[in-house]
């Protein structure tokens, strides 16, 4: 599966507004990327800069340069490897091998400085710290390339740890010190590798949950279509078969000059009219929606999605056709909040005012005006306007604040004597 790259083809916005507009997977991805980038900054601050405290500026600058080169290469490697982990590009094999070789070469330079007696005790300690740090951070980056296989991750960590101890001992570092450096690489490498693997696993899991949520919605739509199709088949299948048989019989009787042909055609006409009535009943049952049920359902699904839902309704005495039209507005608006936006609060109000009933649905997750509702030309709003027009209603939708989107549906109320019996709320 391929995941959408964040920040591609979007205008630059203020950071606060950008963050509110992102979906949960996009926020997790941004957090993951910046976490890796912060590790690279920590490498420079935690390993390179402290060398100036322990050794002279000349040696400290050399060690800092080693760290900066490694950190800069790690930044590029992390970005491309993470894109591969999210299936947005091919695995950067050459880059990974190059980064691994660079890590080994830079660490080798540091251990040479420490082990050949070129510096005093403080310089040796600083060089060995750089030696360990470069490999620890390097293992964490390389672990991204094998994050799907824990055995390979463990193998990479152990290989670097053993190699670090052997190389340190080979270049004159005492045995105990070489062992301790190998152990340090093992611990730091395991920590960074585990962090990298878990971060990628979590990011993939979040994206998969988002896709599962979309798939569940699509399956619900498909199931409803199948149900409607089955209902139509049940209604029309038998009647069409009877019509076909009676029409064929009427043709045969007519060719023979039999008067019974007229009776068969009359019966065929009756069955056809009955089929029309039954189809209208099926469609009417499919289109009718109960407003109170939709309001309760909206409150439930919004709360389940972590969105604060405030619902206030006055539905007593509303005609069934008015409730059905407004119920569709609630359903469509709620669906779009869940599907497109990052709303934290949704307010739904149904009130009687000046001979009409007004439904208002507001959400605060539409900073660019189209993330929590269909576009003004979209089929969703067009369908709602069509339903409302059947009961003399109107629909308005648009931004009312910098990040607040409002849908307002108004339906006129007939005089009291012409209304249908009251519906209990």
N, C-alpha and C positions, 0 to 999 in steps of 0.2 A: 504494500500500500504506500502511496505517496502522500506526504503531508504538505499542506500549503506553507510556503516560505513566508515568514512574517515580515512586514514592512516593505513588501515589493509592490511598486506601482502606486504608493499612497502618498498624498501630500504630507509635507512636514507639518506637524502640529505641536502645540505645547505638550510637554511630557505628561502632565496630569490628564489632559483630555485624551491623549493617545492611549494611556493605560486604561482608562474607563471604557474605551471603545473596543479593546481587545477581548477575544473570547478567553475562556479559562485555559485551553491548551496553548494559545498564543502567549498568555502571561507566563505559564510554566516554562515554555520554551525560552522566552526572553530572560527569565530568572536563571535558567540553566546556562545559557550562553554567557551571561554576565558573571555567573559564578566561576566559570572556567577562566574568564578574562581576569577576574579578581585574583585567582590563583597565580596567574602569570605576573601580575603586579606584586603579589606577595613574595614571589620568587626573587624579584629585584630588591624589594625593601627588606626582606627577611634574610637573604643570603649575601647579596652583593654589597649593599651599603654598609652593613656592620663591619666589613673588613677594614674600613677606614679607622675604626676605633682601635683595632689591635695591631695594625701594621702601618708602615709608611705609605704616603700617597702614591708612590710609583707602583709598588706591588698591589696595593688596593685597587688602583685603576685598572691594572691588568686583570685581576680577578673579577672586578665589576664588569669589565668588557666581555669576559667569558659568559657571565650570567645574562647580560643584556642580549647578546647574540642568541643564546639559547632560548630566552624568553620570547624574543621576537619571532623566531622560527616556530616555537610552540604555539604562538597565537594563530599563525596561519594554519598550522597543522590541525589544531583543535577545531577551527571553523570548518575546514573542509571535511574532516573526519566526522564531525557531528552532522553535517549535511548528508554524508553517506549513510550514517546510522539512521537518518530519517528518510532514506531512499529518495534523495533529491539529486544525487550525482553518483558517478561511479566511485568505487573505493580508490582513494589516492595512494596507490601502492608505492609509486616512486617517491612521493613526498614522505611517506611513513618510513621507508628504508633510509632515505636521506636524513630524516630527523633522528632516527636511531643511531646512524653513523656519526652525525654531528654531536649527539649527546656523548657517545663513547670517546670521540676525539677531544672534546672540551674537558671531559672528566679526566682523561689521560694527561692533558696539559696540567691540570690542577694537581694531580697526584705526583707528577714529575717534579713540580715546584716543591711539593712537600717532602718527597722522599730522597732527593738527591743532595740534600744538605745545602741548598742554595739560599735558604732563609733561616732565621732563628726560630726558636720554639713557638713564639706567637705567630710568625708567618706560616709555620708548618700547620698549626692548628686551624688558621684561617683558610689555608689552601685545602685541607682535608674537609672542612665544613662545606666549601664550595663543591668539592668532589662528591660528597654525599648528596648535597642538595640538588645538583644537576641531575643525578640519576633518579632521585626520588620523584622529582617533578616529571622527568622524562618517562618513567614507568607509567605514571598516571595518564599521560597523553597517549602513549602507545596502547594502553589497556582499552582505549576507546575503539581501536581497530579490531579487537577480539572480544568485545563486551558480551557477545552472545554465547561464549563458551568459557565457563568458569575455570576449566582445567587449563586452557591456554593462558588465561589471566594469571593463574597461580604459577604456571611455568615461566612466564615473562618476568614476574616479580622475583622468583627464586633464581633465575638465570642472571639477572642483574645483580642480585645480592652476592651470589657466589663469585661472579666475575669481579665485582668490586673488591672483595676480600683478596682474591688471587692477584689482581693487578696491584693493589696497595702493597702486598707482601713482596711482589716481584720488584717493585721500585724502592725497596729499602725501608718500608714502614715496618716497625716491630710487629711480631706475630699477634700479640694481644690487641694492639691498636688496629691492625688490619682486620682482625675478627670483629672488633667493635664497629668498625666502619661498615663491614659487610652486614652486620646486624642492623645498623642504622638504616642502610639502604633497604633492607628487608622490611623494616617497620614503616618507614616513610613511604616506600613504594607501595606496600600493601594498603596503607591508608588512602593514598591518592587514587590508586587503582579501584579500590572498593567504592570510593566516592564517585569516580567517573562511571563505573558500571551501573551503580544504583541510580545515578542521575539520568542516564540514557534509558534505563528500564522504566523509571517513573514517567519520563516524558512520553515514551511510546505507549505506556498504559493509559495516560490521560487522553492521547489522541485516539486510541482504540475505543475508549469509553465514549468519546464524542461521536465517533463513527457508529458505534452501537446504538447510541441515542437516535441518530438520524435514521439508521436502518429500522429501528423499532417504529418510528413515526411512519416511514414508508410502508412497512408491513401492515400497520393499522389501516392506512389508506387502501392498500391492496385488498385487505380482508373485507373492508366495507364495500369495495367495488364487486368483489366476488359474491358477497351477500346480496347486493342489489341485482347482480346478474342471475343468481339462483332464483330470486323472487320473480323476476321477469320470465325466466324459463318455466317456472312452475305455473305461472299464470297463462303464458302464451303457448307453451309447448303443446298441451293437450288440445286447447281450443283450435290452434292452427291445424293440427292433425285432423280434427273433426271437420273443420271447414274444407280442407282439401278433399277428404273422402266424400262429403256431401256434394261438393261442387262437381266432382267426377261423376257421382251418381246422377246428379241433375243433368249433366251433359248426355249421359247414356240414355236416360229416360226421354230427354228432349228429342234426341235423334230417332227414337222409336215412336214419337208422337204421343207419349204417355202424359196425361194431365198431372201425374204425381210429381213431375219435374218442378212445377211451380211451388208445391209444398216444400220440396227440398231446398229451393232457393230462398224461400221465406225463412226456413229454419237456419240456413247459412247466414242470412242477414241478421237474424236474432243473435246468433252466437258471436258474430263480428261485433255487434253493438255491446254485448256483454263483455267481450274481451277489452274493448275500449274503456268501459267503466272500471274493470278490474285493474287495468294498467294505470288509470288515473288514481285509483286508490293506493296502488303501490308507490307511485311517485309522490303522492300527497303525504303518505306515511314517512317516506324517505326525507322529504323536505321539511316536515314539521319538527320544530325544536321547542322544548319547554324552557322558558327563560330562567325560572328558579333552578332547574337542574343545571343549566349552563353556568349560572352564577356560582353555585356550589362547586361544580367541577372546576371552574377557573380558580376559585380560592384554593382548592385542594392541590391542583397541579403546580400552581405558582409557589405555594408553600413548600411542596416537595422539592422544587428546584432551588430553594433557598431565597426566594423573592418574597418580600413582605407584601401581602395582599390585603387591601382594605376595601371591603365591599359593603355598599349601602344601597338598599333596594326598596322600592315601593311598587309592588306588582299586583296588588289587590284590585280586581275589577278590570284588568287589561284583557282585551279580546284575544282569542287564541292566535289569530293571524298576526297580531301585533307582537305578541310574545315570541312567536316563531321568528319573525324578522329580526327582532332585537337579539334573540338568542344566537342567531348566526353572526351578528356583529361581535358579541362577546366571544364566541368560539374563534372567529377569525383573528381578532385582536390578540387574544391570549396565545394562540398558536404562533403568531408572528413575534410576540415578545420572547417566547421560548426559543424560537428557531433562529432569529436574527440578532437579538440584542443582549446587552449585559445590564439589564435593569436591576436595580436594588429594591425598588418599590413600585407597585402598580395600584392605582386607585380606580375602582369601578363604582359609579353612582348611577342609580336609576331614580328619577324624580318626576312628579307631576308638576307641570308649570304652564299656566295660561292656556288651558285646553289642549295640551299635548303632553306626551311622555318623552323625556329626554334621557338618553343613555350617554354617559361620558366615560371613556377609558383613557387614563393617563399613565405614562411610564417615564421614568427618568433615565433611560438608557439609550437615548438617541442623539448623541452629540453632533452627528453630521446629518441628522434629519432623515435617514433612510435605513437605519440598522435595526429598528424594532418594528417596522411597519412596511407594508408593500409600497412601492413607488406609486405616485398618483395615477400613472397610466397602467398600473398592473391589473391583472385579471381579478385579484382578490377584492379590491375596492370596487371594481366595475360590477362584480357579482353581487356585492352587498348593496350597491345603489339600485341594482335591478330588483332585488328582493324588497328593499324599502319602498321603491316606487309603486309596488303592487298594493301597498297600504297607505299611499300618499305621503310617505316619509322622505327625509333627506339625510345626506351623510356629508360630514366635513372632516377632513383629516389634515394635520399639519403641525409644524413646530409652534409652540407657544412660549418657549424659553430656549436658552442656548443648548440644553440637553433634555428637554421635556417634549414628548410627542403626545398629541391628544387626538382621539377619534371621538366625534360627537354625532350621534344619530338621534333624529327627532321625528316622532310620528304623531299626527293629530289624533285627538280622541273624539269619537262620535258622541253625540248627546247621550245622556244617561239612559234614555228610553230605548236607544238603538244598540246599546252594548250588549255583549253576550253575558251570561251569568258570571258572577265573580269567581275568580280562581284563587284558592287559598294559597297564601305565600308559604 
